[in-house]
Amino acid sequence: MTAAPVVDVDKIYAARLYAARVRPYLATALYALHIVASPRVPAMGVDRHWRCYVSPAFVAQRPVEELASVLVHEVSHLLRDHHGRSDSYARTHGLDSRADRLRMNLAADAEINDDAFGDGLPIPDDAVLPSTLRLPAGQLMEDYLQQFGLGPCTERLAWLECGSGADGLDREWELGADGADALSDQQRDAVRFRVANSIIGQPGSTPRGWRRWAEEALHPPQPWRALLGAAIRSATSSSGAGENYTYRRPARRSAAVPGAVLPSLRRTPPRVSVIVDTSGSVSDADLGSALLEIAAIARAVGGRRDLVTVLSCDAAARVVHPLWQAENIPLFGGGGTDLRAGFARALRSRPCPDVVVVLTDGQTPWPSSRPGCRTVVGLFPRHVSYSESNPDYVPDLPPEWAHVVEIGTPAI
């Protein structure tokens, strides 16, 4: 009987130490990983419980520096919650096949590998880059999933097995939720928080993708996001809003009609138009918060950034921008405020939005009549209520037909 191969523990631990030295802001996450030797894993993979499975043969074949690159890659899947995001995307788009999960793994790899290597970490020969998929750099997993399918350029990548920590699909070589050395939800959140703090504390030494992730990870959850999600779900479920049929998942009634496959009803996410108040009374901090909220809106519609448009408005409505990357949306303005122009411009868009989201400090006139779609107003803190012509001016409250919630609290 042939003995099972033994992993070179010293080598994999040396690789982890090397990775922590060249990427110190990831050290907490790297040392939170529990290493599990497994001849069944093709190379190296992680499960959603923060175990890292390594193939003894793979460890023996690769140099320490390249193993460090792969460890950084795998822990990045976990920090960026690719398993949770993949599950959410699959539910939203009705995707449940193994091929669909492979596509999610490839898209997640492209998001990570865009700026993961260099500065001491060599690029593995089989690394999946955005260019591997013939796609632009600097986007998120959800963006890439909208732009490619499996085909000739991905055939050689069919072996890819980063584990359930990358795409949410459990593997037979994983120990599962009840296995030893799994991190709890609280422990995982604590690791993410410490890594995000490390990145914010070293803003000049981390790649742009990691800085974006850290800002979103540390941005405190706002109750308005739950309200927005409810408004979007309500808009989606309303009569005639994005209904379509799909054969990806047969209808349950198919069993009652032998020999026939009936399609199931699929509801697509609504179109969202975001109006950002860029008047002089809105602070730079509020505008920075607006960009983070816009990114959250994109996630609320299942990552369909093509369904989100952004319009900056002070006394006049500016250009409507389709959302590709929230941090690249130009927000022009600085004068007085009249969001009625923003409403008029948004509602003239074709096709019309299903939901209008307004991010403002509220110091503006409001439309006199209810728009023909649902409206959510996120109110920034009102530091000062003023008018150049009337120092006693108090702005009108948002209209009753809008869902209103305050974003954060005023500075003391």
Secondary structure in CASP SS format (residue, H / E / C, confidence):
PFRMAT SS
TARGET T0000
AUTHOR 0000-0000-0000
METHOD secondary structure of the structure
MODEL  1
M C 1.00
T C 1.00
A C 1.00
A C 1.00
P C 1.00
V C 1.00
V C 1.00
D C 1.00
V H 1.00
D H 1.00
K H 1.00
I H 1.00
Y H 1.00
A H 1.00
A H 1.00
R H 1.00
L H 1.00
Y H 1.00
A H 1.00
A H 1.00
R H 1.00
V H 1.00
R C 1.00
P H 1.00
Y H 1.00
L H 1.00
A H 1.00
T H 1.00
A H 1.00
L H 1.00
Y H 1.00
A H 1.00
L C 1.00
H E 1.00
I E 1.00
V E 1.00
A E 1.00
S C 1.00
P C 1.00
R C 1.00
V C 1.00
P C 1.00
A C 1.00
M E 1.00
G E 1.00
V E 1.00
D C 1.00
R C 1.00
H C 1.00
W C 1.00
R E 1.00
C E 1.00
Y E 1.00
V E 1.00
S C 1.00
P H 1.00
A H 1.00
F H 1.00
V H 1.00
A H 1.00
Q H 1.00
R C 1.00
P C 1.00
V H 1.00
E H 1.00
E H 1.00
L H 1.00
A H 1.00
S H 1.00
V H 1.00
L H 1.00
V H 1.00
H H 1.00
E H 1.00
V H 1.00
S H 1.00
H H 1.00
L H 1.00
L H 1.00
R C 1.00
D C 1.00
H H 1.00
H H 1.00
G H 1.00
R H 1.00
S H 1.00
D H 1.00
S H 1.00
Y H 1.00
A H 1.00
R H 1.00
T H 1.00
H H 1.00
G C 1.00
L C 1.00
D C 1.00
S C 1.00
R H 1.00
A H 1.00
D H 1.00
R H 1.00
L H 1.00
R H 1.00
M H 1.00
N H 1.00
L H 1.00
A H 1.00
A H 1.00
D H 1.00
A H 1.00
E H 1.00
I H 1.00
N H 1.00
D C 1.00
D C 1.00
A C 1.00
F C 1.00
G E 1.00
D C 1.00
G C 1.00
L E 1.00
P C 1.00
I C 1.00
P C 1.00
D C 1.00
D C 1.00
A C 1.00
V C 1.00
L C 1.00
P H 1.00
S H 1.00
T H 1.00
L H 1.00
R C 1.00
L C 1.00
P C 1.00
A C 1.00
G C 1.00
Q C 1.00
L C 1.00
M H 1.00
E H 1.00
D H 1.00
Y H 1.00
L H 1.00
Q C 1.00
Q C 1.00
F C 1.00
G C 1.00
L C 1.00
G C 1.00
P H 1.00
C H 1.00
T H 1.00
E H 1.00
R H 1.00
L H 1.00
A C 1.00
W C 1.00
L C 1.00
E C 1.00
C C 1.00
G C 1.00
S H 1.00
G H 1.00
A H 1.00
D H 1.00
G C 1.00
L C 1.00
D C 1.00
R C 1.00
E C 1.00
W C 1.00
E C 1.00
L C 1.00
G C 1.00
A C 1.00
D C 1.00
G C 1.00
A C 1.00
D C 1.00
A C 1.00
L C 1.00
S C 1.00
D H 1.00
Q H 1.00
Q H 1.00
R H 1.00
D H 1.00
A H 1.00
V H 1.00
R H 1.00
F H 1.00
R H 1.00
V H 1.00
A H 1.00
N H 1.00
S H 1.00
I H 1.00
I H 1.00
G H 1.00
Q C 1.00
P C 1.00
G C 1.00
S C 1.00
T C 1.00
P C 1.00
R H 1.00
G H 1.00
W H 1.00
R H 1.00
R H 1.00
W H 1.00
A H 1.00
E H 1.00
E H 1.00
A H 1.00
L H 1.00
H C 1.00
P C 1.00
P C 1.00
Q C 1.00
P H 1.00
W H 1.00
R H 1.00
A H 1.00
L H 1.00
L H 1.00
G H 1.00
A H 1.00
A H 1.00
I H 1.00
R H 1.00
S H 1.00
A H 1.00
T H 1.00
S H 1.00
S C 1.00
S C 1.00
G C 1.00
A C 1.00
G C 1.00
E E 1.00
N E 1.00
Y E 1.00
T E 1.00
Y E 1.00
R E 1.00
R E 1.00
P E 1.00
A C 1.00
R H 1.00
R H 1.00
S H 1.00
A H 1.00
A H 1.00
V C 1.00
P C 1.00
G C 1.00
A C 1.00
V C 1.00
L C 1.00
P E 1.00
S E 1.00
L E 1.00
R E 1.00
R E 1.00
T C 1.00
P C 1.00
P C 1.00
R C 1.00
V E 1.00
S E 1.00
V E 1.00
I E 1.00
V E 1.00
D E 1.00
T C 1.00
S C 1.00
G C 1.00
S C 1.00
V C 1.00
S C 1.00
D H 1.00
A H 1.00
D H 1.00
L H 1.00
G H 1.00
S H 1.00
A H 1.00
L H 1.00
L H 1.00
E H 1.00
I H 1.00
A H 1.00
A H 1.00
I H 1.00
A H 1.00
R H 1.00
A H 1.00
V C 1.00
G C 1.00
G C 1.00
R C 1.00
R H 1.00
D H 1.00
L H 1.00
V E 1.00
T E 1.00
V E 1.00
L E 1.00
S E 1.00
C E 1.00
D C 1.00
A C 1.00
A C 1.00
A E 1.00
R E 1.00
V E 1.00
V E 1.00
H E 1.00
P E 1.00
L C 1.00
W C 1.00
Q C 1.00
A H 1.00
E H 1.00
N H 1.00
I C 1.00
P C 1.00
L C 1.00
F C 1.00
G C 1.00
G C 1.00
G C 1.00
G C 1.00
T C 1.00
D C 1.00
L H 1.00
R H 1.00
A H 1.00
G H 1.00
F H 1.00
A H 1.00
R H 1.00
A H 1.00
L H 1.00
R C 1.00
S C 1.00
R C 1.00
P C 1.00
C C 1.00
P C 1.00
D C 1.00
V E 1.00
V E 1.00
V E 1.00
V E 1.00
L E 1.00
T E 1.00
D C 1.00
G C 1.00
Q C 1.00
T C 1.00
P C 1.00
W C 1.00
P C 1.00
S C 1.00
S C 1.00
R C 1.00
P C 1.00
G C 1.00
C C 1.00
R E 1.00
T E 1.00
V E 1.00
V E 1.00
G E 1.00
L E 1.00
F C 1.00
P C 1.00
R C 1.00
H C 1.00
V C 1.00
S C 1.00
Y C 1.00
S C 1.00
E C 1.00
S C 1.00
N C 1.00
P C 1.00
D C 1.00
Y C 1.00
V C 1.00
P C 1.00
D C 1.00
L C 1.00
P C 1.00
P C 1.00
E C 1.00
W C 1.00
A C 1.00
H E 1.00
V E 1.00
V E 1.00
E E 1.00
I C 1.00
G C 1.00
T C 1.00
P C 1.00
A C 1.00
I C 1.00
END
